[in-house]
Amino acid sequence: MSSAPLNGLSVDLSSQVALVTGASRGIGQAIAESLAGWGARVACVARNEEKLAKVVASIRSAGNEAEPFVADVGDHESVEATVAAVLEKWDGIHILVNNAGITQDGLVLRMTNEQWETVIRTNLTGTFFFTRAVARTMLSQRYGRIINLSSVSGVTGNAGQSNYAASKAGVLGFTKSVARELATRGVTANAVAPGFITTDMTNALPEQLRDQVKGQIPVRRFGESDEIAQAVGFLASKSAGYLTGQVIHVDGGMVM
C-alpha cells in the first residue's frame, strides 16, 4: 500500500526512492520495511548479503518494492558506487536514512586504536560518506530528506562506550551543520536518537541488567524497532518540511 496512518497523519511516499543503510537487521530492517509499506522504493544497503536478501524478499512478499545493495559504509569508493547504482536503477534518491552502526565497547584505558577507529569510521564517517554522495542529487532535485540515527549514548555518554558515544554525538553536530547548508534547496536533515530498543543486542543482556536499565526509563520498558521507524516515517514525509536540524529523542523519556 502507498499510504498508512501515522499518529493521525497520512504518510504517502509513493514515487519516492529511499536509501537505508544497515538495513539487514534490527532497526534498519524495520525502517526499510516501513518506508516500503508507505510506498517508497527502498534501496536496502548492508554488508551481509544473505541477511539483506531476506529483508528484500520480505518487503517484496508484502507487495512492495526493494533492491539489495551490498556495501561497506566506511569505504568511500563503495559508497559512491552504491549511490551510482541506485541512481541508475531508479533515477533519483529522495530519502536517505543513515542507520548503519556498530559497537566495540571497552573502557577508555583499555580501548585499542582499532576499536576507536573502526567505530568512528562506520558510525560517523559512513554517515558523512553517504550524505555527501546523496546530497548532490537532492540539491539538483531541490528536495530531500536526510535522517541520521544517533543514540541516547551520544547525548548523555555511557561508560565503556567512549568510541560509540563520540561517534553518535558527532552525528548530531554533523546533522545540524548539514541542515544549515542544504535548507535553502528544499533538503532537510534531522536525527533520531533511540534509547534502549528491543534488538538482538539488548536481548543478549542478562535479565538483571535489563531490569536495572528499565528502572531508569520513565515508561519502564524498552522501545520497539517499529517505534523508531514511525519517527523516521514522519521525518521522511512531506509533512516534515519545516523541521530541520532537529533531534527526535525516542527513548521513553530517558533524556528530558
Rosetta blueprint (number, residue, H / E / L):
1 M L
2 S L
3 S E
4 A E
5 P E
6 L E
7 N L
8 G L
9 L E
10 S E
11 V E
12 D E
13 L L
14 S L
15 S L
16 Q L
17 V E
18 A E
19 L E
20 V E
21 T E
22 G L
23 A L
24 S L
25 R L
26 G H
27 I H
28 G H
29 Q H
30 A H
31 I H
32 A H
33 E H
34 S H
35 L H
36 A H
37 G H
38 W L
39 G L
40 A L
41 R E
42 V E
43 A E
44 C E
45 V E
46 A E
47 R L
48 N L
49 E H
50 E H
51 K H
52 L H
53 A H
54 K H
55 V H
56 V H
57 A H
58 S H
59 I H
60 R H
61 S H
62 A L
63 G L
64 N L
65 E L
66 A E
67 E E
68 P E
69 F E
70 V E
71 A L
72 D L
73 V L
74 G L
75 D L
76 H H
77 E H
78 S H
79 V H
80 E H
81 A H
82 T H
83 V H
84 A H
85 A H
86 V H
87 L H
88 E H
89 K H
90 W H
91 D L
92 G L
93 I L
94 H L
95 I E
96 L E
97 V E
98 N E
99 N L
100 A L
101 G L
102 I L
103 T L
104 Q L
105 D L
106 G E
107 L L
108 V L
109 L L
110 R L
111 M L
112 T L
113 N H
114 E H
115 Q H
116 W H
117 E H
118 T H
119 V H
120 I H
121 R H
122 T H
123 N H
124 L H
125 T H
126 G H
127 T H
128 F H
129 F H
130 F H
131 T H
132 R H
133 A H
134 V H
135 A H
136 R H
137 T H
138 M H
139 L H
140 S H
141 Q H
142 R L
143 Y L
144 G E
145 R E
146 I E
147 I E
148 N E
149 L E
150 S L
151 S L
152 V L
153 S H
154 G H
155 V H
156 T H
157 G L
158 N L
159 A L
160 G L
161 Q E
162 S H
163 N H
164 Y H
165 A H
166 A H
167 S H
168 K H
169 A H
170 G H
171 V H
172 L H
173 G H
174 F H
175 T H
176 K H
177 S H
178 V H
179 A H
180 R H
181 E H
182 L H
183 A H
184 T H
185 R H
186 G L
187 V E
188 T E
189 A E
190 N E
191 A E
192 V E
193 A E
194 P E
195 G L
196 F L
197 I E
198 T L
199 T L
200 D H
201 M H
202 T H
203 N H
204 A L
205 L L
206 P L
207 E H
208 Q H
209 L H
210 R H
211 D H
212 Q H
213 V H
214 K H
215 G L
216 Q L
217 I L
218 P L
219 V L
220 R L
221 R L
222 F L
223 G E
224 E L
225 S H
226 D H
227 E H
228 I H
229 A H
230 Q H
231 A H
232 V H
233 G H
234 F H
235 L H
236 A H
237 S L
238 K H
239 S H
240 A H
241 G L
242 Y L
243 L L
244 T L
245 G L
246 Q L
247 V E
248 I E
249 H E
250 V E
251 D L
252 G L
253 G L
254 M L
255 V L
256 M L
